Amino acid sequence: MNPTIQNQLSHRTIREFTDEPVTSAQLATLLDVANRTATSNGMQQYSLLRITDPDMRRQMAQVSTQEYLTRCPELFVFIVDVYRNARIAEELGHTPESRADMDRFIQGFTDAALAAQNMTVAAESMGLGAVYFGSILNDPRRMVKILGLPQLTFPVVGLGIGHPNQEPQLKPRMPVELKVFENGYRVFDSYLDEMKAYDEEMQTYYDLRDANRRVDSFTKQVVTKLLNVIESRTTILQVVREQGFILKAEE
Ligand SMILES: Cc1cc2nc3c(=O)[nH]c(=O)nc-3n(C[C@H](O)[C@H](O)[C@H](O)COP(=O)(O)O)c2cc1C
């Protein structure tokens, strides 16, 4: 097995880091890797913000309710950014509605997520650890404000990186056969039956955030998450619209 795949198959989220900083050479490499990632149409419709300001981090942690966000040696936020290309078009005398449409938004969202994952793989290959923060969207309107984002931009995900100060277990994944289909989607007769072995395996996993307790079975986690909706997260599409994107949900 080559070292890249070895690293990818050893992936686990790291949420606690030592004080050892990420060097400027490592940082430059990580940014180069993000920048080298494939992008939709080559349009590079994402940007990333490096957050070093403690006060911004504190406010972000209030939104995410994950205090460990403040302690990440490096913290980035990947954002949809169609503002830059809209400005280019405008300076060339064009302001078509398409600059802010959902196609562009989804392209930018995909670009941002891919760049973040590419950076994560690179970080892990250097012996660094990484944690995503989808929780920055717990209050999207407030996050836009904290980050000072202009129109035609939108936060996608945060990413913390540093030297690991913990050794979590590998978190079990469901068998490949349950999510890889050939030539069409496969519907199973009973999902509870299919998940039985995975449910058991999941209960051998300890989440280090809750060290003395094994996690629930996967099927239980699904229901718990569905029943615990964070009300302010349901404003996501409204805030996307407030950021100047044209949803055009109606035919
Ligand atoms: C888009 C995305 C958002 C995530 N958001 C958070 C988060 O807000 N806080 C956190 O601690 N982990 C977050 N995670 C990490 C997941 O909880 C983690 O990847 C998952 O439980 C599997 O565990 P593993 O990465 O250790 O295998 C996120 C992961 C992804 C892909």
The ligand as an SDF file (V2000), in Angstrom:
LIG
                    3D

 31 33  0  0  0  0  0  0  0  0999 V2000
  -18.4790   18.8020    6.5340 C   0  0  0  0  0  0  0  0  0  0  0  0
  -18.0600   18.3160    7.9010 C   0  0  0  0  0  0  0  0  0  0  0  0
  -18.3680   19.0480    9.0050 C   0  0  0  0  0  0  0  0  0  0  0  0
  -17.9410   18.6400   10.2750 C   0  0  0  0  0  0  0  0  0  0  0  0
  -18.1820   19.4360   11.3450 N   0  0  0  0  0  0  0  0  0  0  0  0
  -17.6520   19.1230   12.5490 C   0  0  0  0  0  0  0  0  0  0  0  0
  -17.7880   20.0230   13.6390 C   0  0  0  0  0  0  0  0  0  0  0  0
  -18.4280   21.0630   13.5490 O   0  0  0  0  0  0  0  0  0  0  0  0
  -17.1690   19.7130   14.7900 N   0  0  0  0  0  0  0  0  0  0  0  0
  -16.4460   18.5660   14.9520 C   0  0  0  0  0  0  0  0  0  0  0  0
  -15.8920   18.3630   16.0340 O   0  0  0  0  0  0  0  0  0  0  0  0
  -16.3130   17.6840   13.9300 N   0  0  0  0  0  0  0  0  0  0  0  0
  -16.8890   17.9350   12.7290 C   0  0  0  0  0  0  0  0  0  0  0  0
  -16.7430   17.0780   11.6790 N   0  0  0  0  0  0  0  0  0  0  0  0
  -16.0130   15.8200   11.8570 C   0  0  0  0  0  0  0  0  0  0  0  0
  -16.9790   14.6310   11.8900 C   0  0  0  0  0  0  0  0  0  0  0  0
  -17.6670   14.6050   13.1130 O   0  0  0  0  0  0  0  0  0  0  0  0
  -16.1620   13.3490   11.6910 C   0  0  0  0  0  0  0  0  0  0  0  0
  -15.5090   13.3940   10.4280 O   0  0  0  0  0  0  0  0  0  0  0  0
  -17.0390   12.1090   11.7450 C   0  0  0  0  0  0  0  0  0  0  0  0
  -17.6280   11.9480   13.0080 O   0  0  0  0  0  0  0  0  0  0  0  0
  -16.2120   10.8580   11.4350 C   0  0  0  0  0  0  0  0  0  0  0  0
  -15.1410   10.7460   12.3370 O   0  0  0  0  0  0  0  0  0  0  0  0
  -13.6220   10.6680   11.8140 P   0  0  0  0  0  0  0  0  0  0  0  0
  -13.3670   11.8570   10.9580 O   0  0  0  0  0  0  0  0  0  0  0  0
  -12.7780   10.6640   13.0710 O   0  0  0  0  0  0  0  0  0  0  0  0
  -13.5110    9.3920   11.0590 O   0  0  0  0  0  0  0  0  0  0  0  0
  -17.2120   17.4340   10.4220 C   0  0  0  0  0  0  0  0  0  0  0  0
  -16.9190   16.6790    9.2850 C   0  0  0  0  0  0  0  0  0  0  0  0
  -17.3390   17.1050    8.0400 C   0  0  0  0  0  0  0  0  0  0  0  0
  -17.0000   16.2690    6.8310 C   0  0  0  0  0  0  0  0  0  0  0  0
  1  2  1  0
  2  3  1  0
  2 30  2  0
  3  4  2  0
  4  5  1  0
  4 28  1  0
  5  6  2  0
  6  7  1  0
  6 13  1  0
  7  8  2  0
  7  9  1  0
  9 10  1  0
 10 11  2  0
 10 12  1  0
 12 13  2  0
 13 14  1  0
 14 15  1  0
 14 28  1  0
 15 16  1  0
 16 17  1  0
 16 18  1  0
 18 19  1  0
 18 20  1  0
 20 21  1  0
 20 22  1  0
 22 23  1  0
 23 24  1  0
 24 25  2  0
 24 26  1  0
 24 27  1  0
 28 29  2  0
 29 30  1  0
 30 31  1  0
M  END
$$$$
